[in-house]
Amino acid sequence: MNSFDIVCRIDVEEVGNAVNQAMKEVRNRYDLKKTGSTIALDRAASKIVVRSEDDFTLKQVLDVLEQKLVRRNVPLKALTYGPVREAAGSTVVQEIAMQQGIPIEKAREMVKLIKQQKRKVQSSIQGDQVRVSGKKRDDLQAVMAMLKEKDFGIDMQFANYRSN
């Protein structure tokens, strides 16, 4: 029996490094130096909090952060941007949630799509990941290709590929 897992994982250490690099650039960049902008990583809540003096400056700080994340191979598709809110001291705050694991509704959508393919594979939801197994490797590779083509709005990785 051959199998693989569909997962969504972000390397939090790489996100932390990207946040530190972005903060260093924000502190040193001439146009952002005196804005009082901050970028903080909340590991416990799995989110990034960005503060700035106004919307325009916030967008610039987010651009810097996104550049650093892309350089560190953190998929931007796995980030969910919250609304920009007013905060104390006439500043604005935006929270960015990092997706860890596949949401159950997306997992159900994947399983349904795999079953519609009518290949001889079984798919099951296991917590925050989906496991696909079957006898033929060709069937599994066809399922992988089909899932890569379809955009589920989340970042997917294929892990634990096992063949006998």
N, C-alpha and C positions, 0 to 999 in steps of 0.2 A: 504494500500500500504506500502510495506517495502522498505527500501533503505539504501545504505551506500556510502561513498565517498572513492575514492582512491587518496591519497595525498602523497607528498614527502616534508617533513618538517624537518629541522635541528634546534635543540635548540641552538641558537646562544650564550646564556648565558653559556651553558655547554662547547661549543667550546672555549669561552673566558677563562673559568676556566682551561681547558686542555692546552691552549696556555700558560697561566701564570705558571702552574705547569711544563710544558716542559721547559720554559725559566729558571725557578729556577733550574731545574736539569742540564741544559746546562751550566749555570753559575757556578755550584758547582762541576760538574764532572771533574775529573783530566784531562782526554784526550780531553775534549772540552772547558775547562776553558779559555785558551788563544787563541782560534781560532777567536774570535770576531763574533761568530754566533748569529743571532737574529731570532726570530719568532714574527711576528706582525699580529694582526687580524685587517682587514679593514672591519668594520661592514657595512659601506655605500655601498661598492662595493661587499660585501658578498664574501670575499676571505681572504686567509691566505698567507702572504709573508714570505718566508724563505730565509735568506742570510747566506752565509758561505764563507770560504776562498777557498775551492776547492770541487770537486765533491764528493770525499770520505767522507769528513767531512759533507757535505750536506746530504748525505745518512744516516749518523749516527744521525744527528739532526732530520731528517724525521722519523727515527725509534723511537726515543724518543717521538716525537709528536704523532705518530700513537698509541703508547702504551697508552699514556695519553687519547687520544680520545676514544679508545676502553674501557678503564676503566670507562669513563664517559658516556658510551652507545651512542656514536655518531657513526652512521654507516659510515664506510670507503667507502662504495659503493656510497655514496652521494657526494664524493669528486672527483673533476676532476683535475688531475695534469697537469700543463702546462709544456712547455719545459724549460730546464735548460739554462739560458742565462748568458753571461758574463756581469759583471757590473763594475762600477768604482772601482779603487783601487785593481785591480786583484782579485775580488771576483765573486761569482756566485749567481744567484737569481733564485728562482722557485716560481711561484704563484700557489696556489691551490684554485680553485673555489669551493664554496659550493653551491650545488644544492638546490634551493628553488622552489618547484612546479614541476610539470611534464611537460617536453618539449612537444610541440604540436605534433611532429612526433611520439613520444612514446605514447601519448594519443590516437592518431589515430590508432596506432598498437593495443593498448589494446581494443578499441571499436570494431575493425575489428575481433579480436580474440573472443571477447564475442559474437558477432553476429554469428560467425561460429559455436558456441556451440549449436545453435538452441534451447536454453532454452527460457522460456517465461519471459524474462527480457528486460528492455530498458536501454541503456547506452548513456550518453551524456557528452560532454566535456564542462566543466564550468570553463572558465579561465584557471588556472593552476592545475585543478583537474578533475577527472572523477567521475560522479555520476551514480550508477547502482541502478535501482529500479525494483521491481516486486511484484507479489501477494504472492508467496510462499517463505518462509524463506529458505526452502531446496534448491531452485534454486539459491538464493543469496549465500548460503554457498558453493554450488558447484562451482559457479563462483569464489569465493574467493580462494578455494582450487586450481582451475585451474590456477589462476593468480600467486599464490605462487609457483607453480611448474615451470612456465615459467620464464626464466631469461630475463628481459628487459634491464639489465645493469644499472638500477637505483634502489634506495632504495624506497620501497613502504610501506605505512602504510594504514590501513583501519580505517576510522574514521566515526563519525556520524551515527553509525549503529542504525537505527530506525525501530521499528516494531509496528504494530497496532494490 
